[in-house]
Amino acid sequence: MTAPSFPSDRPKLRMRPKTDARRIRHGFPWVYGNETVLDRRTKALSPGTIAVLEDDGRAPLGLVAVNPLSKIVGRVLDRDPNAVVDQAWFEGRIAGALALRETLFDAPYYRLIHAEADGLPGVIIDRFGDTAVIQPNAAWADTRLNDLVSAIQSVTQIPKLIKNASGRTRALEGLDDQNAVLAGEMPEGPIPVPMNGATYMADVAAGQKTGLFYDQRPNHAFAKSVSSNARVLDVFSHVGGFGLAALAGGAQSALCVDGSAPALALASDGAKEMGAADRFETRQGDAFDVLATLHDEDAQFDVVICDPPAFAPSKKALDAGLRAYERIARLAAPLVVEGGILGLCSCSHAADLAKFRAASARGIGRAGRSPALLHTGFAGPDHPQLPQLAESGYLKALFFRL
C-alpha cells in the first residue's frame, strides 16, 4: 500500500518517542509541547505556521497549526495532510456551520462558529443580524484573517465584520489586543437582539467579548418558564440575561446586579425596548457585597439566579473557584422564598459538573436551606461540544427548588 503523499516543503511536527498518538487519531484536537520534538527548526517556526503532524514513526496524522510560543504547540486543522488551507477550505467549514444554525434558529442571531467543534480551532464568530464579531484567538487564524473574512462574506453575505481581540487566549498565543473593523462599518450603537421573547442590546464596539453571551439561551428559557408573576433577582447580570428573559415570561419584577455600569445601562435599554421598564431595576456593585446587603434589607425573591464569571479558569484555580461558588450559593439561598427557585451557573471548564453541583449544594446547606435539583442546563446547540475535548463542555446551570 502506497503511503499518502503531501507537499515535501511543508514543515513537520513530530510526536516524541513512546508518545501515544491514538488520542489524536481518535479526534483530540490539541498537541502539547511536552508531546512533541521541539528541536531548533520547530522552535524557529513562526506562530501560525501550518505543518504536517507525524507520529514517532513518521506516519502522518494530519495537518496542524503550529505555535511554539503556546502550551498548545499544535492545533489539528485537518485529518488530510494534503489539505490546502485557503479561502475555499474556510468556506467549506463556514458553510457547514451556517447550515446547522439555519436549521436550529429562525433568526440570524447566534454563534456561527464555535472553535474546534466547528472545525476552526480557536475561532469564535457571533452573528448579530447583518453584523458578525470574530475572535481569532489562535495565531494560525490571525495570520489568515483575510481568507477567513473573504470566506465569511462569500458564504453568509454578512456585510459588517468586526474583529474583537479582547480574549485572554490571544495573549497566551502571543497576539495583539487591537480591535478592528474588517469589513463594512462599525454599527452606530448597540444592536437589538431578540431572544426568548426578550430584547438584548449587544454593544459590539465596546461590550464584553463579542457583546452578548448566546450560550445561556436555553437556560434563560428555563428561567423564563418559572418566572410568571415572580420577583426575580439576576446577579452578575451583564446586559440582563436572566432578568430580561424573566420579564418576557411575565415576571412581576426583575432586579439586575452587576459591577459594570455600562452593562447595566444596556440591560435597562433592553427593558425599555421590551416595554418592561416599569418592572425593571438595576443595582451596581460587587455581587458578594450586594447579596449581603440584600440579606440585611430582608429582601426576598421568588427566583434568584447567579451567573458569575469563571471562578476556576484553570486547574490551579479550582479549589479557590469551588469555594467562591459555594460562597455564592450560601449568600444567595437566604434570599429565596420558601418553595422558590435558585439558579446557579458556572462557565469554568476546570470545575466539572459533579464538583460544581457539590459546591453549590454545600453552600445551600450552609445557608440552612434544603435543595431539590429541578433542572441541569448546558450551553445551547450553537455552542456544540467536541466530545474528545472536555474544555468545550464548560457551561453548567443548576436550578434548585428550596
C-alpha positions as CSV (number, residue, x, y, z in Angstrom):
1,M,0.0,0.0,0.0
2,T,1.4,3.4,-1.0
3,A,1.9,5.9,1.8
4,P,0.0,9.1,1.4
5,S,2.0,12.0,-0.1
6,F,1.9,15.6,0.9
7,P,3.9,18.7,-0.1
8,S,7.6,17.9,0.7
9,D,8.3,21.6,1.6
10,R,5.8,21.6,4.5
11,P,7.3,21.7,7.9
12,K,6.9,18.6,10.1
13,L,5.8,18.5,13.8
14,R,6.8,15.1,15.2
15,M,5.5,13.5,18.3
16,R,8.0,12.2,20.9
17,P,9.0,8.6,21.0
18,K,6.6,6.5,23.1
19,T,4.0,9.3,23.0
20,D,0.6,7.8,22.4
21,A,-0.8,9.2,19.2
22,R,-4.1,7.3,19.4
23,R,-6.0,10.2,21.0
24,I,-5.0,12.4,18.0
25,R,-6.2,9.7,15.7
26,H,-9.4,9.4,17.7
27,G,-10.2,13.1,17.4
28,F,-8.4,15.0,20.2
29,P,-7.6,18.4,18.6
30,W,-4.6,19.6,20.6
31,V,-0.9,18.6,20.7
32,Y,1.0,19.9,23.8
33,G,4.6,21.0,23.8
34,N,5.7,18.1,26.0
35,E,4.4,15.6,23.4
36,T,6.4,16.9,20.5
37,V,10.0,17.1,19.4
38,L,10.8,20.8,19.8
39,D,14.1,21.0,18.1
40,R,15.7,24.2,16.8
41,R,13.9,24.1,13.5
42,T,10.5,23.7,15.1
43,K,11.1,26.4,17.7
44,A,12.1,28.7,14.8
45,L,8.7,28.3,13.1
46,S,6.6,31.5,13.2
47,P,3.3,31.3,15.1
48,G,0.5,30.1,12.9
49,T,2.7,28.0,10.5
50,I,0.9,25.0,9.1
51,A,2.8,21.7,9.3
52,V,2.2,18.0,9.0
53,L,1.9,16.2,12.3
54,E,3.7,12.9,12.4
55,D,3.7,10.2,15.0
56,D,7.0,8.9,16.4
57,G,7.3,6.5,13.4
58,R,6.9,9.4,10.9
59,A,3.5,8.4,9.8
60,P,1.3,11.5,9.1
61,L,-1.6,12.2,11.4
62,G,-2.9,15.3,9.7
63,L,-2.4,19.0,9.3
64,V,-1.7,21.2,12.3
65,A,-1.2,24.9,13.0
66,V,2.0,25.3,15.0
67,N,2.7,27.9,17.7
68,P,6.0,27.3,19.5
69,L,5.1,30.1,21.9
70,S,2.0,28.4,23.2
71,K,1.5,25.4,25.5
72,I,-0.7,24.0,22.8
73,V,2.0,23.7,20.2
74,G,-0.2,22.1,17.5
75,R,-3.9,22.6,16.7
76,V,-5.3,20.0,14.4
77,L,-6.9,21.6,11.3
78,D,-7.5,18.7,9.0
79,R,-7.1,14.9,9.1
80,D,-5.9,15.1,5.5
81,P,-2.1,16.0,5.4
82,N,-2.6,17.1,1.8
83,A,-5.3,19.7,2.6
84,V,-4.8,23.3,1.5
85,V,-5.9,25.9,4.0
86,D,-7.2,28.6,1.7
87,Q,-10.4,30.6,1.2
88,A,-12.2,27.6,-0.2
89,W,-11.2,25.5,2.8
90,F,-12.6,28.2,5.1
91,E,-15.8,28.4,3.0
92,G,-16.4,24.6,3.5
93,R,-16.2,24.9,7.3
94,I,-18.3,28.0,7.4
95,A,-21.0,26.7,5.1
96,G,-21.4,23.6,7.3
97,A,-21.7,25.7,10.4
98,L,-24.2,28.1,8.8
99,A,-26.4,25.2,7.6
100,L,-26.6,23.9,11.1
101,R,-27.5,27.3,12.6
102,E,-30.2,28.0,10.0
103,T,-31.7,24.6,10.9
104,L,-31.7,25.5,14.6
105,F,-32.8,29.1,14.6
106,D,-35.4,31.2,12.7
107,A,-33.5,34.5,13.0
108,P,-29.8,35.3,12.3
109,Y,-28.7,35.8,15.9
110,Y,-26.4,33.0,17.1
111,R,-22.9,31.8,17.5
112,L,-21.9,30.9,13.9
113,I,-18.5,29.3,14.7
114,H,-17.6,27.6,17.9
115,A,-13.9,26.9,17.5
116,E,-12.8,23.3,17.4
117,A,-16.3,21.9,17.3
118,D,-17.0,23.7,14.1
119,G,-13.6,22.7,12.6
120,L,-11.9,26.1,13.1
121,P,-9.7,25.8,16.3
122,G,-9.6,28.9,18.4
123,V,-12.0,30.9,16.2
124,I,-15.2,32.3,17.6
125,I,-17.8,34.1,15.4
126,D,-21.0,35.5,16.8
127,R,-23.7,36.8,14.5
128,F,-26.0,39.8,15.2
129,G,-28.1,40.1,12.1
130,D,-26.1,41.9,9.4
131,T,-23.0,42.2,11.8
132,A,-20.6,39.4,12.9
133,V,-17.9,39.7,15.5
134,I,-14.9,37.5,15.0
135,Q,-12.5,36.4,17.8
136,P,-9.4,34.9,16.1
137,N,-8.0,33.5,19.3
138,A,-5.2,31.4,17.7
139,A,-2.2,32.5,15.8
140,W,-3.0,30.5,12.7
141,A,-6.4,32.2,12.3
142,D,-4.9,35.6,12.9
143,T,-2.4,35.2,10.2
144,R,-5.1,34.0,7.7
145,L,-7.7,36.6,8.6
146,N,-8.1,37.8,5.0
147,D,-9.1,34.4,3.8
148,L,-11.4,34.0,6.8
149,V,-13.1,37.3,6.2
150,S,-13.5,36.7,2.4
151,A,-14.9,33.2,3.2
152,I,-17.5,34.6,5.7
153,Q,-18.6,37.2,3.2
154,S,-18.8,34.7,0.4
155,V,-20.9,32.1,2.3
156,T,-23.1,34.4,4.5
157,Q,-23.2,37.8,2.8
158,I,-22.9,39.4,6.2
159,P,-21.7,43.0,5.3
160,K,-20.2,44.1,8.7
161,L,-17.4,42.1,10.2
162,I,-15.7,43.2,13.4
163,K,-12.5,41.8,15.0
164,N,-12.6,41.5,18.8
165,A,-9.2,40.9,20.2
166,S,-10.0,41.0,23.9
167,G,-9.8,37.3,24.6
168,R,-7.4,36.0,27.3
169,T,-6.4,33.3,24.9
170,R,-4.9,35.7,22.4
171,A,-2.3,36.8,25.0
172,L,-1.4,33.2,25.5
173,E,-0.9,32.9,21.8
174,G,1.4,36.0,21.7
175,L,-1.2,38.0,19.7
176,D,-2.2,41.7,19.9
177,D,-5.3,43.1,21.7
178,Q,-6.3,45.6,18.9
179,N,-9.9,45.5,17.8
180,A,-10.6,46.4,14.2
181,V,-13.3,46.8,11.5
182,L,-12.6,44.1,9.0
183,A,-15.5,44.8,6.5
184,G,-18.2,47.4,6.3
185,E,-18.5,49.8,9.2
186,M,-18.9,49.7,12.9
187,P,-22.6,49.8,13.9
188,E,-23.6,53.2,15.2
189,G,-24.9,51.9,18.5
190,P,-25.9,48.7,20.4
191,I,-27.7,46.1,18.3
192,P,-31.1,44.9,19.5
193,V,-31.1,41.1,19.7
194,P,-34.4,39.2,20.1
195,M,-34.0,36.0,22.1
196,N,-36.6,34.0,24.1
197,G,-39.1,36.8,23.7
198,A,-36.8,39.3,25.3
199,T,-34.7,42.0,23.7
200,Y,-31.0,42.3,24.5
201,M,-28.7,45.2,23.5
202,A,-25.4,43.9,22.1
203,D,-22.6,46.5,22.1
204,V,-20.2,45.0,19.6
205,A,-17.9,48.1,19.7
206,A,-17.2,48.3,23.5
207,G,-19.1,45.5,25.2
208,Q,-17.6,42.4,26.9
209,K,-16.2,39.9,24.5
210,T,-18.4,39.8,21.4
211,G,-21.1,41.9,23.0
212,L,-23.6,39.2,24.1
213,F,-23.5,35.7,25.5
214,Y,-25.6,33.4,23.4
215,D,-24.5,30.2,25.3
216,Q,-27.1,30.8,28.1
217,R,-30.1,30.9,25.7
218,P,-31.7,27.6,26.8
219,N,-31.0,28.4,30.5
220,H,-32.6,31.8,30.0
221,A,-35.6,29.9,28.5
222,F,-35.9,27.7,31.6
223,A,-35.7,30.7,33.9
224,K,-38.4,32.4,31.8
225,S,-40.6,29.3,32.3
226,V,-40.6,29.6,36.1
227,S,-40.8,33.3,36.4
228,S,-44.5,34.1,35.8
229,N,-45.6,36.7,38.3
230,A,-42.3,36.2,40.2
231,R,-40.0,38.7,41.8
232,V,-36.6,37.9,40.2
233,L,-33.1,38.7,41.2
234,D,-30.4,38.3,38.5
235,V,-26.9,38.6,39.9
236,F,-23.8,39.0,37.6
237,S,-26.5,40.0,35.1
238,H,-24.2,41.5,32.4
239,V,-26.7,43.0,29.9
240,G,-29.7,41.5,31.7
241,G,-29.5,37.9,30.5
242,F,-31.8,36.1,33.0
243,G,-33.6,39.2,34.3
244,L,-34.9,40.2,30.8
245,A,-35.9,36.6,30.0
246,A,-37.9,36.5,33.2
247,L,-39.7,39.7,32.3
248,A,-40.5,38.1,28.9
249,G,-42.0,35.3,31.0
250,G,-44.3,37.6,32.9
251,A,-42.2,38.3,36.0
252,Q,-43.7,40.8,38.4
253,S,-40.3,42.5,38.7
254,A,-36.6,42.0,37.9
255,L,-33.6,43.4,39.7
256,C,-30.3,43.1,37.9
257,V,-27.0,43.3,39.8
258,D,-23.6,43.8,38.1
259,G,-20.3,45.6,38.7
260,S,-20.4,47.2,35.3
261,A,-22.4,50.4,34.9
262,P,-22.3,50.2,31.0
263,A,-23.6,46.7,31.1
264,L,-26.5,47.7,33.4
265,A,-27.3,50.6,31.1
266,L,-27.6,48.2,28.2
267,A,-29.9,46.0,30.4
268,S,-32.1,49.0,31.1
269,D,-32.2,49.8,27.4
270,G,-33.3,46.3,26.7
271,A,-36.1,46.5,29.2
272,K,-37.3,49.7,27.6
273,E,-37.1,48.1,24.2
274,M,-39.4,45.4,25.5
275,G,-41.8,47.8,27.1
276,A,-40.9,46.4,30.6
277,A,-39.0,49.4,32.1
278,D,-41.6,49.8,34.8
279,R,-40.9,46.3,36.1
280,F,-37.1,46.6,35.9
281,E,-34.4,47.9,38.3
282,T,-30.6,47.7,38.5
283,R,-28.1,47.9,41.3
284,Q,-24.4,48.4,40.6
285,G,-21.8,46.9,42.9
286,D,-19.7,43.9,43.9
287,A,-22.1,40.9,43.7
288,F,-20.9,39.4,47.1
289,D,-21.5,42.8,48.8
290,V,-24.9,43.3,47.2
291,L,-26.1,39.8,48.2
292,A,-25.0,40.5,51.8
293,T,-26.8,43.9,51.7
294,L,-30.0,42.5,50.3
295,H,-30.0,40.0,53.1
296,D,-29.6,42.8,55.6
297,E,-32.5,44.5,54.0
298,D,-34.6,41.3,54.5
299,A,-35.2,41.2,50.7
300,Q,-37.0,38.1,49.3
301,F,-37.4,36.9,45.8
302,D,-39.2,34.1,44.1
303,V,-36.4,33.4,41.7
304,V,-32.7,34.1,42.2
305,I,-30.1,33.4,39.6
306,C,-26.3,33.9,39.8
307,D,-24.2,33.7,36.7
308,P,-20.7,34.7,37.7
309,P,-17.6,34.8,35.6
310,A,-15.2,31.8,35.6
311,F,-14.1,31.4,39.2
312,A,-12.0,28.4,38.2
313,P,-10.5,29.2,34.8
314,S,-7.7,26.6,35.3
315,K,-6.9,23.6,37.3
316,K,-4.6,25.7,39.6
317,A,-7.6,27.9,40.4
318,L,-10.0,25.0,41.0
319,D,-10.0,24.9,44.8
320,A,-10.4,28.6,45.2
321,G,-13.0,28.7,42.5
322,L,-15.1,26.0,44.2
323,R,-15.0,27.9,47.4
324,A,-16.3,31.0,45.6
325,Y,-19.1,29.0,44.0
326,E,-20.0,27.7,47.5
327,R,-20.0,31.2,48.9
328,I,-22.3,32.5,46.2
329,A,-24.8,29.7,46.9
330,R,-24.6,30.4,50.7
331,L,-25.2,34.1,50.2
332,A,-28.0,33.7,47.6
333,A,-30.0,30.9,49.2
334,P,-31.4,33.0,52.1
335,L,-32.9,35.5,49.6
336,V,-35.1,32.8,48.1
337,V,-38.7,32.4,49.5
338,E,-39.8,29.0,50.7
339,G,-40.6,27.0,47.6
340,G,-38.7,29.4,45.4
341,I,-36.1,28.8,42.7
342,L,-32.3,29.3,42.9
343,G,-30.3,29.1,39.7
344,L,-26.5,28.8,39.9
345,C,-24.2,28.8,36.9
346,S,-20.6,28.1,36.2
347,C,-18.6,28.8,33.0
348,S,-15.4,27.2,34.5
349,H,-14.3,24.3,32.4
350,A,-11.9,23.2,35.3
351,A,-14.9,22.7,37.6
352,D,-16.8,19.8,36.1
353,L,-20.5,19.3,36.7
354,A,-20.1,17.0,39.7
355,K,-17.7,19.3,41.5
356,F,-19.8,22.4,40.8
357,R,-23.0,20.7,41.9
358,A,-21.3,19.6,45.1
359,A,-20.0,23.1,45.9
360,S,-23.5,24.6,45.2
361,A,-25.2,22.0,47.4
362,R,-22.7,22.7,50.2
363,G,-23.4,26.4,50.0
364,I,-27.1,26.0,50.1
365,G,-26.8,23.6,53.0
366,R,-24.6,26.0,54.9
367,A,-27.4,28.6,54.5
368,G,-29.8,26.3,56.2
369,R,-31.8,25.5,53.2
370,S,-32.9,22.2,51.7
371,P,-32.4,22.0,47.9
372,A,-34.1,19.8,45.3
373,L,-32.4,19.9,41.9
374,L,-35.0,20.6,39.3
375,H,-33.0,21.2,36.1
376,T,-29.5,20.9,34.8
377,G,-28.7,23.0,31.8
378,F,-25.8,23.5,29.4
379,A,-24.8,25.7,26.5
380,G,-27.1,25.9,23.5
381,P,-26.7,23.9,20.3
382,D,-24.9,26.8,18.6
383,H,-22.1,26.0,21.1
384,P,-21.5,22.4,20.1
385,Q,-19.2,20.3,22.2
386,L,-16.3,18.3,20.9
387,P,-16.7,15.0,22.7
388,Q,-12.9,14.5,22.9
389,L,-12.3,17.9,24.4
390,A,-13.6,18.3,28.0
391,E,-12.9,22.1,27.9
392,S,-15.7,22.5,25.3
393,G,-18.3,21.5,27.9
394,Y,-17.6,24.5,30.1
395,L,-21.1,25.8,30.9
396,K,-23.3,24.3,33.6
397,A,-26.6,25.7,35.1
398,L,-28.3,24.2,38.1
399,F,-31.8,25.2,39.1
400,F,-32.9,24.2,42.7
401,R,-36.2,24.5,44.4
402,L,-35.5,25.5,48.0
